[in-house]
Amino acid sequence: MAYQFIQVERHGPVTTFVLNRPEVMNALHSPAHFELHEAFDAFAADPDQWVGIVTGAGDRAFSAGNDLKHQAGGGEMKSPPSGFAGLTSRFDLTKPLIAAVNGVAMGGGFEIALACDIIIASEAAMFALPEPRVGLAALAGGLHRLPRAIGTKRAMGMILTGRRVSAAEGKELGFVNEVTAPQDLMRTAREWAATIAELSPMSVRASKEAVYQGLDEASLEAAIKGQNRYPAVAALFRSEDFVEGPLAFAQKRKPAWKGR
């Protein structure tokens, strides 16, 4: 499908989603949200797509978040059920996503990155939830995902001041997995994606789902006892990969994962 405000690129089982509005630092408006919603729906439904990378066009910004000029000009502000960027309220996506943050990730842009499972950041990256500076609040998940990622006090230190955090500090705080030179960002993100793609997609999806669902359980005991009822975990037990993995190990060969 042809898109106007995003680009979608396939490389084997890895799909890259590029926020493509560099003239406004990849800020997103309603049409872009709906394009991303469709693209992530297609990614989720395609059994041959196993890992996703999300990045921004150009070298200035991952995403400056909500397109405030579009909003101020009376532009439509509708968003799909899957939330900001078609992602922040998409809680049933078990395929892993890597955010390759190439520059500014502000407000909704930071919320997109936080909605991904892994964040790789260029040394030029900058993160913030500055919504209170313009009379808004980070209600697309940032106020909830950031405390879960780095702890309440550290998160409140960012949220209540709207301050900017460098990639290096983001790694120290714990929401960035790796910092790279700008020219190495996409190579590094693709290396992470390739490493994940070497594993059973069914196992990866079950693991992701068990982690996030388990964090919402009342206790560790409840999480362990309840994990077998999660859809991706149940799908793993029924899958061809569940048979192939032990068989390949016994036969001392590389497994041929099917993702089903």
Sine and cosine of phi, psi and omega as CSV:
sin_phi,cos_phi,sin_psi,cos_psi,sin_omega,cos_omega
0.00,0.00,0.65,-0.76,0.02,-1.00
-1.00,0.04,0.73,-0.68,0.01,-1.00
-0.89,-0.46,0.43,-0.90,0.00,-1.00
-0.99,-0.12,-0.56,0.83,-0.16,-0.99
-0.91,-0.42,-0.02,1.00,0.07,-1.00
-0.66,-0.75,0.28,-0.96,0.15,-0.99
-0.83,-0.56,0.62,-0.79,0.04,-1.00
-0.82,-0.57,0.84,-0.55,-0.07,-1.00
-0.83,-0.56,0.71,-0.70,0.00,-1.00
-0.94,-0.33,0.73,-0.69,0.13,-0.99
-0.71,-0.70,1.00,-0.01,-0.08,-1.00
0.89,0.46,-0.77,-0.64,-0.03,-1.00
-0.99,0.12,0.05,1.00,-0.05,-1.00
-0.96,-0.28,0.78,-0.62,0.00,-1.00
-0.90,-0.43,0.76,-0.65,0.01,-1.00
-0.95,-0.33,0.77,-0.64,0.03,-1.00
-0.95,-0.32,0.87,-0.49,-0.04,-1.00
-0.94,-0.34,0.87,-0.50,0.12,-0.99
-0.96,0.28,0.91,-0.42,-0.26,-0.96
-0.88,-0.47,0.89,0.45,0.13,-0.99
-0.73,-0.68,0.85,0.53,-0.12,-0.99
-0.88,0.48,-0.40,0.92,-0.01,-1.00
-0.92,0.40,-0.34,0.94,0.07,-1.00
-0.84,-0.54,0.53,0.85,0.02,-1.00
0.82,0.57,0.61,0.80,0.05,-1.00
0.85,0.53,0.44,0.90,0.18,-0.98
-0.90,0.45,0.51,-0.86,-0.12,-0.99
-0.93,-0.37,0.63,-0.78,0.11,-0.99
-0.86,-0.51,-0.02,-1.00,-0.12,-0.99
-0.82,0.57,-0.74,0.67,0.00,-1.00
-0.86,0.51,-0.59,0.81,0.03,-1.00
-0.92,0.39,-0.64,0.77,0.04,-1.00
-0.85,0.53,-0.69,0.73,-0.06,-1.00
-0.96,0.29,-0.55,0.84,0.10,-0.99
-0.90,0.44,-0.69,0.73,0.02,-1.00
-0.91,0.41,-0.61,0.79,0.06,-1.00
-0.84,0.55,-0.74,0.68,0.01,-1.00
-0.90,0.43,-0.66,0.75,-0.04,-1.00
-0.92,0.40,-0.66,0.75,0.01,-1.00
-0.95,0.30,-0.53,0.85,0.11,-0.99
-0.87,0.50,-0.72,0.70,-0.01,-1.00
-0.90,0.43,-0.65,0.76,0.04,-1.00
-0.87,0.49,-0.72,0.70,-0.03,-1.00
-0.90,0.44,-0.58,0.82,-0.11,-0.99
-1.00,0.09,-0.31,0.95,-0.09,-1.00
-1.00,0.05,0.91,-0.42,-0.04,-1.00
-0.92,0.39,-0.27,0.96,-0.02,-1.00
-1.00,-0.04,-0.06,1.00,0.08,-1.00
-0.98,-0.22,0.88,-0.48,-0.16,-0.99
-0.94,-0.35,-0.54,0.84,-0.07,-1.00
-0.67,-0.74,0.61,-0.79,0.03,-1.00
-0.87,-0.48,0.55,-0.84,0.13,-0.99
-0.85,-0.52,0.73,-0.68,0.04,-1.00
-0.90,-0.43,0.79,-0.62,0.01,-1.00
-0.54,-0.84,0.03,-1.00,0.00,-1.00
-0.90,-0.43,0.47,-0.88,0.04,-1.00
-0.96,0.27,0.55,-0.83,0.01,-1.00
0.99,0.15,-0.09,-1.00,-0.05,-1.00
-0.90,-0.44,0.14,0.99,-0.02,-1.00
-1.00,-0.07,-0.60,0.80,-0.17,-0.99
-0.55,-0.83,0.65,-0.76,0.29,-0.96
-0.95,0.30,-0.87,0.50,0.19,-0.98
-0.23,-0.97,0.72,-0.69,0.08,-1.00
-0.99,0.14,0.11,0.99,0.10,-1.00
1.00,-0.02,-0.67,-0.74,-0.03,-1.00
-0.94,0.35,0.70,-0.72,0.02,-1.00
-0.97,0.23,1.00,-0.02,-0.09,-1.00
-0.92,0.40,-0.56,0.83,0.02,-1.00
-0.92,0.40,-0.63,0.78,0.07,-1.00
-0.88,0.47,-0.69,0.73,0.01,-1.00
-0.91,0.42,-0.72,0.69,-0.02,-1.00
-0.90,0.44,-0.48,0.88,0.01,-1.00
-0.99,0.12,0.10,0.99,0.03,-1.00
1.00,0.06,0.23,0.97,0.01,-1.00
-0.92,0.40,0.49,-0.87,0.00,-1.00
-0.87,0.50,0.69,-0.73,-0.07,-1.00
-0.89,-0.46,0.40,0.91,0.02,-1.00
-0.93,0.37,0.50,-0.86,0.09,-1.00
-0.70,-0.72,0.41,-0.91,-0.03,-1.00
-0.96,0.26,0.20,-0.98,0.02,-1.00
-0.86,0.52,-0.40,0.91,-0.01,-1.00
-0.98,0.19,-0.03,1.00,0.16,-0.99
1.00,-0.03,-0.22,-0.98,-0.02,-1.00
-0.85,0.53,0.76,-0.65,-0.04,-1.00
0.89,0.46,0.34,0.94,-0.03,-1.00
0.90,0.44,0.36,0.93,-0.16,-0.99
-0.70,-0.71,-0.64,0.76,-0.24,-0.97
-0.93,0.38,-0.30,0.95,0.09,-1.00
-0.90,-0.43,0.35,0.94,0.00,-1.00
-1.00,-0.07,1.00,0.08,-0.14,-0.99
-1.00,-0.01,-0.07,1.00,-0.04,-1.00
-0.97,-0.25,0.16,0.99,0.01,-1.00
-0.99,0.12,0.93,-0.36,-0.02,-1.00
-1.00,-0.10,-0.15,0.99,0.07,-1.00
-0.97,0.24,0.66,-0.75,-0.07,-1.00
-0.95,0.30,0.58,-0.82,0.05,-1.00
-0.83,-0.55,0.68,-0.73,0.05,-1.00
-0.92,-0.40,0.81,-0.59,0.12,-0.99
-1.00,-0.02,0.85,-0.52,0.09,-1.00
-0.97,-0.23,1.00,-0.10,-0.17,-0.99
-1.00,0.00,0.95,-0.32,-0.17,-0.99
-0.99,-0.12,-0.05,1.00,-0.02,-1.00
-0.10,-1.00,-0.71,-0.70,-0.03,-1.00
-0.91,0.40,0.76,-0.65,0.13,-0.99
-0.78,-0.62,1.00,0.02,-0.12,-0.99
-0.93,-0.37,0.60,-0.80,0.08,-1.00
0.80,0.59,-0.87,-0.49,0.01,-1.00
-0.86,0.51,-0.48,0.88,0.07,-1.00
-0.90,0.44,-0.68,0.74,0.08,-1.00
-0.91,0.40,-0.60,0.80,0.01,-1.00
-0.91,0.41,-0.57,0.82,0.10,-1.00
-0.88,0.48,-0.74,0.67,0.00,-1.00
-0.87,0.49,-0.67,0.74,0.01,-1.00
-0.91,0.41,-0.44,0.90,0.03,-1.00
-0.97,0.23,-0.23,0.97,0.11,-0.99
-0.99,0.12,0.23,-0.97,-0.09,-1.00
-1.00,0.02,-0.47,0.88,-0.04,-1.00
-0.70,-0.72,0.66,-0.76,0.05,-1.00
-0.87,-0.49,0.88,-0.47,0.15,-0.99
-0.96,-0.27,0.80,-0.61,-0.13,-0.99
-0.84,-0.54,0.70,-0.71,0.19,-0.98
-0.92,0.39,0.46,-0.89,0.09,-1.00
-0.86,0.52,-0.36,0.93,0.01,-1.00
-1.00,0.07,-0.05,1.00,-0.06,-1.00
-0.94,0.35,0.49,-0.87,0.05,-1.00
-0.60,-0.80,0.73,-0.69,-0.10,-1.00
-0.86,-0.51,0.59,-0.80,0.09,-1.00
-0.21,-0.98,0.40,-0.92,0.20,-0.98
-0.89,-0.46,0.99,0.17,-0.14,-0.99
-1.00,-0.03,0.26,0.97,-0.09,-1.00
-0.79,0.61,-0.64,0.76,0.01,-1.00
-0.86,0.51,-0.35,0.94,0.03,-1.00
-0.93,0.36,-0.37,0.93,-0.01,-1.00
-0.85,-0.52,0.40,0.91,0.08,-1.00
0.96,0.26,0.40,0.92,0.00,-1.00
-0.86,-0.52,-0.08,-1.00,0.07,-1.00
-0.59,-0.80,0.48,-0.88,-0.07,-1.00
-0.99,0.17,0.95,0.30,-0.13,-0.99
-1.00,-0.06,0.19,0.98,0.08,-1.00
-0.99,-0.14,0.52,0.85,0.09,-1.00
0.95,-0.32,-0.33,0.94,-0.06,-1.00
-0.87,0.49,-0.62,0.78,-0.02,-1.00
-0.93,0.36,-0.25,0.97,-0.02,-1.00
-0.94,-0.35,-0.62,0.79,-0.02,-1.00
-0.96,0.28,-0.63,0.78,-0.05,-1.00
-0.90,0.45,-0.73,0.69,0.06,-1.00
-0.87,0.49,-0.57,0.82,0.03,-1.00
-0.93,0.36,-0.48,0.88,-0.04,-1.00
-0.99,0.14,-0.62,0.78,-0.15,-0.99
-0.79,-0.61,0.03,1.00,-0.02,-1.00
1.00,-0.09,0.45,-0.89,-0.14,-0.99
-0.89,0.45,-0.76,0.65,-0.10,-0.99
-0.90,0.43,-0.70,0.71,0.02,-1.00
-0.89,0.45,-0.67,0.74,0.01,-1.00
-0.90,0.43,-0.69,0.73,0.00,-1.00
-0.90,0.44,-0.52,0.85,0.07,-1.00
-0.88,0.47,-0.52,0.85,0.09,-1.00
-0.99,0.11,-0.71,0.70,-0.14,-0.99
-0.92,0.40,-0.69,0.72,-0.11,-0.99
-0.99,0.16,-0.16,0.99,0.05,-1.00
-0.93,-0.37,-0.32,0.95,-0.07,-1.00
0.91,0.42,0.33,0.94,-0.12,-0.99
-0.96,0.29,0.39,-0.92,0.01,-1.00
-1.00,0.01,0.64,-0.77,-0.04,-1.00
-0.84,-0.54,0.76,-0.65,0.02,-1.00
-0.96,0.28,0.21,-0.98,0.06,-1.00
-0.87,0.49,-0.67,0.74,-0.02,-1.00
-0.89,0.46,-0.69,0.73,0.03,-1.00
-0.93,0.36,-0.58,0.82,0.06,-1.00
-0.86,0.51,-0.62,0.78,0.05,-1.00
-0.93,0.38,-0.65,0.76,0.03,-1.00
-0.90,0.43,-0.64,0.77,0.02,-1.00
-0.94,0.34,-0.52,0.85,0.09,-1.00
0.91,-0.41,0.05,1.00,0.03,-1.00
-0.99,-0.13,-0.16,0.99,0.10,-1.00
-0.97,-0.26,0.74,-0.67,0.01,-1.00
-0.99,0.12,-0.64,0.77,-0.05,-1.00
-0.47,-0.88,0.60,-0.80,0.06,-1.00
-0.93,-0.36,0.70,-0.71,-0.04,-1.00
-0.76,-0.65,0.28,-0.96,0.22,-0.98
-0.90,0.44,0.53,-0.85,-0.05,-1.00
-0.79,0.61,-0.65,0.76,-0.05,-1.00
-0.95,0.30,-0.23,0.97,-0.02,-1.00
-0.98,-0.20,-0.01,1.00,-0.15,-0.99
-0.86,0.51,-0.82,0.57,-0.09,-1.00
-0.93,0.36,-0.58,0.81,0.08,-1.00
-0.86,0.50,-0.69,0.72,-0.01,-1.00
-0.91,0.41,-0.68,0.73,0.03,-1.00
-0.88,0.47,-0.65,0.76,0.01,-1.00
-0.93,0.36,-0.53,0.85,0.07,-1.00
-0.91,0.42,-0.69,0.73,0.08,-1.00
-0.87,0.50,-0.72,0.70,-0.01,-1.00
-0.88,0.47,-0.66,0.75,0.01,-1.00
-0.91,0.42,-0.62,0.79,0.03,-1.00
-0.89,0.45,-0.68,0.73,0.04,-1.00
-0.91,0.42,-0.64,0.77,-0.05,-1.00
-0.93,0.36,-0.25,0.97,0.08,-1.00
-0.96,0.28,-0.30,0.95,-0.07,-1.00
-1.00,-0.06,0.19,-0.98,0.06,-1.00
-0.91,0.43,0.86,-0.52,0.04,-1.00
-0.86,0.51,-0.56,0.83,0.01,-1.00
-0.92,0.39,-0.64,0.77,0.03,-1.00
-0.93,0.37,-0.65,0.76,0.00,-1.00
-0.89,0.45,-0.70,0.71,-0.01,-1.00
-0.91,0.41,-0.67,0.74,0.03,-1.00
-0.89,0.45,-0.64,0.77,0.00,-1.00
-0.91,0.41,-0.72,0.70,0.02,-1.00
-0.87,0.50,-0.73,0.69,-0.03,-1.00
-0.90,0.43,-0.66,0.75,-0.02,-1.00
-0.90,0.43,-0.62,0.78,0.03,-1.00
-0.88,0.47,-0.82,0.57,-0.10,-1.00
-0.93,0.37,-0.66,0.75,0.03,-1.00
-0.92,0.39,-0.62,0.78,-0.01,-1.00
-0.91,0.42,-0.55,0.84,0.03,-1.00
-0.90,0.43,-0.39,0.92,-0.01,-1.00
-1.00,-0.03,-0.09,1.00,0.04,-1.00
-0.96,0.27,0.35,-0.94,-0.08,-1.00
-0.95,0.33,-0.43,0.90,-0.05,-1.00
-0.42,-0.91,0.23,-0.97,0.09,-1.00
-0.87,0.49,-0.66,0.75,0.01,-1.00
-0.86,0.50,-0.70,0.71,0.00,-1.00
-0.90,0.43,-0.61,0.80,0.01,-1.00
-0.91,0.42,-0.70,0.71,-0.02,-1.00
-0.93,0.38,-0.69,0.73,-0.02,-1.00
-0.94,0.34,-0.47,0.88,-0.09,-1.00
-1.00,-0.05,-0.14,0.99,-0.19,-0.98
-0.92,0.39,-0.47,0.88,-0.03,-1.00
-0.93,0.36,-0.25,0.97,0.00,-1.00
-1.00,0.02,-0.12,0.99,-0.01,-1.00
-0.94,0.33,0.67,-0.74,-0.10,-1.00
-0.83,0.56,-0.70,0.71,-0.04,-1.00
-0.94,0.35,-0.52,0.86,0.06,-1.00
-0.94,0.35,-0.70,0.72,0.05,-1.00
-0.89,0.46,-0.63,0.78,0.02,-1.00
-0.91,0.42,-0.58,0.81,0.06,-1.00
-0.85,0.52,-0.73,0.68,-0.04,-1.00
-0.90,0.44,-0.43,0.90,-0.01,-1.00
-1.00,-0.06,-0.04,1.00,-0.22,-0.98
-1.00,0.07,0.30,-0.95,0.13,-0.99
-0.93,0.38,-0.55,0.84,0.01,-1.00
-0.88,0.48,-0.55,0.84,-0.02,-1.00
-0.91,0.42,-0.47,0.88,0.07,-1.00
-1.00,0.06,-0.66,0.75,-0.09,-1.00
-0.90,0.43,-0.64,0.76,-0.07,-1.00
-0.85,0.53,-0.86,0.51,0.03,-1.00
-0.87,0.49,-0.57,0.82,0.01,-1.00
-0.91,0.42,-0.72,0.70,0.02,-1.00
-0.89,0.46,-0.62,0.78,0.04,-1.00
-0.89,0.45,-0.70,0.72,-0.01,-1.00
-0.92,0.40,-0.55,0.84,-0.02,-1.00
-1.00,-0.01,0.05,1.00,0.05,-1.00
0.82,0.57,0.76,0.65,0.04,-1.00
-0.70,-0.72,0.24,-0.97,0.05,-1.00
-0.96,0.27,0.74,-0.67,-0.02,-1.00
-0.93,0.36,0.54,-0.84,0.07,-1.00
-0.97,-0.25,1.00,0.03,-0.08,-1.00
-0.93,0.36,0.62,-0.79,0.02,-1.00
-0.96,-0.29,-0.41,0.91,-0.09,-1.00
0.94,0.33,0.46,0.89,0.04,-1.00
-0.37,-0.93,0.00,0.00,0.00,0.00
